[in-house]
Amino acid sequence: MTERIDAAVIGAGVVGLAVARALALAGREVVVIEAADTIGTEVSSRNSEVIHAGIYYPSESRKAVHCVRGRERLYAYCRRHGVEHGRIGKLIVATTDAQRETLAAIASQAVANGVDDLRLLEQAEVLRLEPALHAVAALHSPSTGIVDSHGLMLAFQGDAEDHGALIAFCSQVTGGAVHGSGAGIELCVEDAAGNDTTFRADIVVNSAGLAAQGVARAIGGVPDHTVPPLYYARGCYFTMSQRSPFSHLIYPVPEEGGLGVHVTLDLAGQCRFGPDVEWIDALDYTVDPSRANRFYPVIRTYWPDLQDGVLIPGYAGIRPKVVGPGEPAGDFLLAGPRRHGVSGLVHLFGIESPGLTSALSIADEVCEELGLTPREP
């Protein structure tokens, strides 16, 4: 028997939960289909937990627009809902005079993106803020912060459930089909016991993260050219047992595939370093302790006093990239009815950093694509 539902969201990461919340606030009855037994087990729980300012991304890209738009909304949401966070700021550091030009280019890009609060600090000012830091100059971003990502997801989940949403855990989409206009989208879902259920939904939002392309291809009737390739970029993080010497986030100038091995702080003040970038062919969250040997010389370019042997393997995250190594950085890709022609269906591809910062804004765009207007409480 086919069960009829109003809206299905596939994936209970931070963006999927934000979308479920927005759809529920728009008056839709929502079922979230999640393969794991809890929320946010993959991309959403394996990152730096940074609220980004929106500095680096190409102007008018979805990453730039959603990050800048989503940042202040996220801070306001955290204040209203008691989600632990801190607007602690970050320093983007030039460790040589040759990198000053890079700082200038970053500052120009930030202004183009609508980030107007960066300030260039010379060496003496940098040292007053962070005495342990080696830098000839730095850009100070006061709008960058940190957040309890799990607390945020719990708040999104609570909002969604308060407005009627349900989450089906340990449930995996194994297939589906697109039907004619008004007939809905069919989803075949298998639960943990191996039982199959067929749903037909008026709205389906695929926010499955690392599995988004596989889910899209499993739903018959979606044009193949609307599903981008998928590349895995693993990033490892290392922590240390000693007290952090820094009170700000510390970022070197960006590198290919990411923002370099940077220093982030958690809400308890513990220091972590990463991520690096390693292109892999299959999901693997292993942190090889020997990778620390690559971290030490990089970190010492901006923190020369880092002692040998203090880096401890932390965790690894995998970013779902839509472009491969050596190519220009990819953007968030929202494939909705205007792209693939299927009414009620939206795929979200390449949702990596700054996806957490952008979650509320991405959810708004999904609603706009579907012709819905969320009612903010």
PABA-474446 format. One record per residue (C-alpha): x, y, z; residue number from 1. Coordinates in steps of 0.05 Angstrom, whole numbers. Layout:
! residues N
> X  Y  Z  NUM
...
END
This chain:
! residues 377
> 0  0  0  1
> 26  69  -18  2
> 22  121  38  3
> 8  192  18  4
> 47  247  53  5
> 51  322  42  6
> 127  333  43  7
> 188  289  52  8
> 258  314  70  9
> 313  264  59  10
> 369  274  109  11
> 369  301  180  12
> 433  341  178  13
> 434  415  195  14
> 408  436  127  15
> 356  381  122  16
> 329  399  191  17
> 328  473  172  18
> 288  456  109  19
> 241  411  149  20
> 230  468  198  21
> 216  518  142  22
> 167  471  107  23
> 131  458  173  24
> 128  533  187  25
> 98  541  117  26
> 41  496  138  27
> 64  430  107  28
> 61  363  141  29
> 133  339  139  30
> 167  271  146  31
> 242  271  151  32
> 274  207  126  33
> 341  193  159  34
> 385  132  148  35
> 421  138  215  36
> 391  129  284  37
> 401  202  304  38
> 409  271  273  39
> 471  300  241  40
> 518  241  239  41
> 559  258  177  42
> 578  326  147  43
> 540  366  200  44
> 577  335  259  45
> 647  332  229  46
> 666  404  217  47
> 696  464  252  48
> 630  490  279  49
> 647  559  253  50
> 597  613  237  51
> 629  642  175  52
> 626  715  155  53
> 622  702  79  54
> 690  729  60  55
> 722  683  8  56
> 668  660  -39  57
> 657  687  -110  58
> 609  746  -112  59
> 537  727  -126  60
> 552  653  -116  61
> 503  615  -72  62
> 557  606  -20  63
> 569  681  -16  64
> 496  701  -16  65
> 472  648  33  66
> 531  655  80  67
> 523  731  87  68
> 447  726  91  69
> 448  666  137  70
> 501  690  186  71
> 461  744  222  72
> 398  702  220  73
> 437  646  253  74
> 464  690  308  75
> 393  717  321  76
> 364  646  320  77
> 417  622  370  78
> 401  680  417  79
> 326  668  414  80
> 331  593  424  81
> 388  590  475  82
> 436  554  428  83
> 506  563  455  84
> 551  604  410  85
> 604  658  411  86
> 620  716  364  87
> 695  710  379  88
> 723  735  313  89
> 779  708  270  90
> 846  731  243  91
> 867  715  171  92
> 942  719  176  93
> 998  737  128  94
> 1063  705  152  95
> 1106  738  98  96
> 1104  806  64  97
> 1089  770  -2  98
> 1022  748  27  99
> 999  819  39  100
> 973  821  -33  101
> 931  759  -17  102
> 902  794  44  103
> 884  854  0  104
> 850  809  -50  105
> 811  774  6  106
> 789  841  34  107
> 765  864  -35  108
> 726  799  -44  109
> 694  808  24  110
> 670  878  7  111
> 641  852  -59  112
> 603  800  -19  113
> 574  851  29  114
> 622  837  87  115
> 641  908  107  116
> 671  899  177  117
> 740  871  162  118
> 799  910  188  119
> 872  905  168  120
> 918  898  227  121
> 992  910  225  122
> 1040  866  264  123
> 1039  906  329  124
> 962  904  331  125
> 962  829  315  126
> 1010  815  373  127
> 968  855  421  128
> 909  810  405  129
> 948  745  399  130
> 1018  748  429  131
> 1035  677  408  132
> 1021  689  335  133
> 1073  701  281  134
> 1045  747  228  135
> 1067  809  191  136
> 994  830  182  137
> 924  802  189  138
> 852  814  171  139
> 806  816  232  140
> 736  789  220  141
> 692  806  280  142
> 631  772  250  143
> 661  703  251  144
> 641  658  309  145
> 630  588  334  146
> 567  549  351  147
> 546  485  384  148
> 526  450  320  149
> 489  393  355  150
> 451  443  398  151
> 432  480  335  152
> 406  417  302  153
> 366  399  364  154
> 334  468  362  155
> 316  460  288  156
> 289  391  303  157
> 247  417  361  158
> 219  474  319  159
> 201  426  263  160
> 168  376  310  161
> 131  431  346  162
> 98  448  279  163
> 80  376  263  164
> 142  346  230  165
> 162  274  244  166
> 230  241  236  167
> 235  169  211  168
> 303  145  235  169
> 339  83  209  170
> 302  92  144  171
> 335  94  76  172
> 309  114  8  173
> 322  56  -39  174
> 284  80  -101  175
> 229  123  -127  176
> 193  149  -187  177
> 166  214  -214  178
> 93  213  -233  179
> 52  261  -275  180
> 31  331  -256  181
> -5  330  -189  182
> 8  256  -178  183
> 68  266  -133  184
> 136  234  -125  185
> 141  162  -103  186
> 194  141  -53  187
> 212  70  -33  188
> 238  69  38  189
> 269  11  76  190
> 271  11  152  191
> 322  -21  199  192
> 284  -87  199  193
> 285  -91  123  194
> 212  -73  115  195
> 194  -33  53  196
> 144  24  51  197
> 124  64  -9  198
> 107  138  1  199
> 79  186  -49  200
> 94  259  -32  201
> 75  325  -63  202
> 142  354  -42  203
> 209  318  -37  204
> 273  354  -15  205
> 336  313  -22  206
> 385  338  30  207
> 423  273  38  208
> 492  305  37  209
> 544  252  18  210
> 488  208  -9  211
> 450  263  -46  212
> 473  242  -116  213
> 456  169  -102  214
> 387  188  -78  215
> 375  232  -139  216
> 394  175  -186  217
> 350  126  -149  218
> 289  169  -164  219
> 269  150  -234  220
> 248  204  -282  221
> 300  256  -263  222
> 344  277  -322  223
> 416  250  -313  224
> 448  316  -333  225
> 417  351  -273  226
> 456  307  -224  227
> 528  330  -217  228
> 588  285  -203  229
> 609  273  -130  230
> 679  277  -102  231
> 700  263  -31  232
> 749  311  3  233
> 770  285  71  234
> 795  334  123  235
> 829  311  187  236
> 830  350  252  237
> 880  346  308  238
> 872  371  379  239
> 921  381  436  240
> 916  370  510  241
> 949  435  531  242
> 912  501  538  243
> 902  541  474  244
> 947  602  467  245
> 894  636  423  246
> 829  671  438  247
> 809  681  364  248
> 802  634  306  249
> 867  635  266  250
> 866  623  191  251
> 924  623  143  252
> 912  648  72  253
> 868  597  35  254
> 894  536  -2  255
> 865  493  -58  256
> 804  454  -35  257
> 795  491  31  258
> 815  545  79  259
> 880  514  101  260
> 901  483  168  261
> 870  534  214  262
> 859  541  289  263
> 788  536  315  264
> 764  537  386  265
> 706  500  415  266
> 659  532  465  267
> 701  504  522  268
> 762  539  494  269
> 797  476  470  270
> 841  485  409  271
> 836  442  346  272
> 876  445  281  273
> 850  428  212  274
> 825  408  166  275
> 876  387  115  276
> 851  364  46  277
> 856  294  19  278
> 817  270  -41  279
> 791  199  -30  280
> 750  149  -70  281
> 707  119  -15  282
> 679  141  52  283
> 733  132  105  284
> 736  172  169  285
> 803  145  192  286
> 852  195  221  287
> 922  171  208  288
> 965  196  267  289
> 1024  204  219  290
> 987  260  183  291
> 1007  303  243  292
> 1076  305  212  293
> 1047  349  157  294
> 1010  394  206  295
> 1070  414  248  296
> 1108  454  195  297
> 1045  488  169  298
> 1022  509  239  299
> 1091  533  256  300
> 1089  584  200  301
> 1040  623  244  302
> 1054  592  313  303
> 1128  578  317  304
> 1125  555  390  305
> 1084  493  375  306
> 1119  436  412  307
> 1134  368  383  308
> 1088  311  400  309
> 1028  352  426  310
> 980  340  368  311
> 929  286  382  312
> 886  254  327  313
> 816  283  332  314
> 766  267  278  315
> 756  270  203  316
> 701  300  161  317
> 686  289  88  318
> 660  344  43  319
> 613  327  -15  320
> 647  364  -71  321
> 615  374  -139  322
> 681  390  -173  323
> 746  351  -168  324
> 818  368  -151  325
> 851  422  -192  326
> 784  453  -213  327
> 756  520  -191  328
> 717  514  -125  329
> 646  490  -133  330
> 583  524  -109  331
> 522  499  -73  332
> 476  469  -126  333
> 401  472  -117  334
> 366  431  -171  335
> 292  446  -168  336
> 234  445  -217  337
> 263  503  -257  338
> 325  460  -271  339
> 298  390  -280  340
> 224  402  -294  341
> 196  357  -239  342
> 144  393  -197  343
> 155  390  -122  344
> 225  360  -125  345
> 288  396  -100  346
> 357  366  -96  347
> 413  398  -55  348
> 483  380  -80  349
> 552  401  -56  350
> 527  427  11  351
> 593  435  48  352
> 623  494  85  353
> 592  544  95  354
> 529  501  97  355
> 520  506  172  356
> 523  582  170  357
> 477  583  110  358
> 425  532  133  359
> 368  580  147  360
> 379  618  83  361
> 384  555  41  362
> 318  532  71  363
> 287  597  49  364
> 311  586  -23  365
> 282  516  -22  366
> 215  545  -1  367
> 219  599  -55  368
> 234  545  -107  369
> 171  509  -85  370
> 128  572  -82  371
> 121  570  -6  372
> 131  623  47  373
> 154  601  116  374
> 120  635  175  375
> 174  653  224  376
> 148  645  295  377
END
